[in-house]
Amino acid sequence: MMKQPFIKFGVTTLFSLLCSTFLHAQVVTDERMFSFEEPQIPDCISGTRSQLSVSDVHYKDGKHSLEWTFEPGGVLELKKDLKFEKKDPTGKDLYLSAFIVWVYNEEPQDATIEFEFLKDGKKCTSFPFGINFTGWRAAWVCYERDMQGIPEEGMNELRIVAPNSKGRLFIDHLITSTKVDARQQTADLQVPFVNKGTTSHWLVIYKHSLLKPDIELTPVGNKQREEMQLLEKCFRDMIYTKGKI
């Protein structure tokens, strides 16, 4: 059904990028990916009401990440061709362009940062990313399916807008755009809108986690405990084969 490989960004390259965290080989580089392994911040990246530095405190790809300390409403800007490609109108290539990023947070906030994508200063599309977590979280967001607005080829600026509070985040393994199998992205607490229309069993875990019981919950009594223990014993007798050790 999907015979055409990634356009301008091969399967092998993407696989290497995704697995580089777990391998000890040389870090893979590509013009669409930012791993922040050089001591200097790339010239195309700047910030307002922000402090930027290359850090080795937390990292996902290689051994460094971009540390972003922001004031309320601070903005991190990346200005270069984002390499967005529209969906193939013929339907031969079913892959979609996606934006990928990993974010590390030390101090949870009940707030979001906003990823905005612009063309010559005009905002085309965007999406929010929740930062009420500790540790690493990833976003795989398809431009044409998951974001708000209409993406355009030739978009040449990414803006990450901070909430109305101070904070610090670490950003790594940022890929401005790559064609992906559009069936595989999964919604979570940070990006609950991703792949919203899917009915795939393994991709609706977040949706199912929001379900509430339709029967009243009652305390478990001693009789019920004894019945559960009896069931457990029956299952163990069925599954485990007795033998000498």
Buried (B, 14 or more C-beta within 10 A) or exposed (E): EEEEEBBEBBEEBBEBBBEBBEEEEEBBBBEBBBBBBEEEBEEBBBBEBBEBEBBEEBBBBBEBBBBBBBBEEBBBBBBBBBBBBEBBEEEEBBBBBBBBBBBBBEEEBEBBBBBBBBBEEEBBBBBBBBBEBEEBBBBBBBBBBBBEEEBBBEBBBBBBBBBEBBBBBBBBBBBBBBBBEBEEBBBBEBBEEBBEEBEEEEBBEBEEEEEEEEEEEEEEEEEEEEEEEEEEEEEEEEEEEEEEE
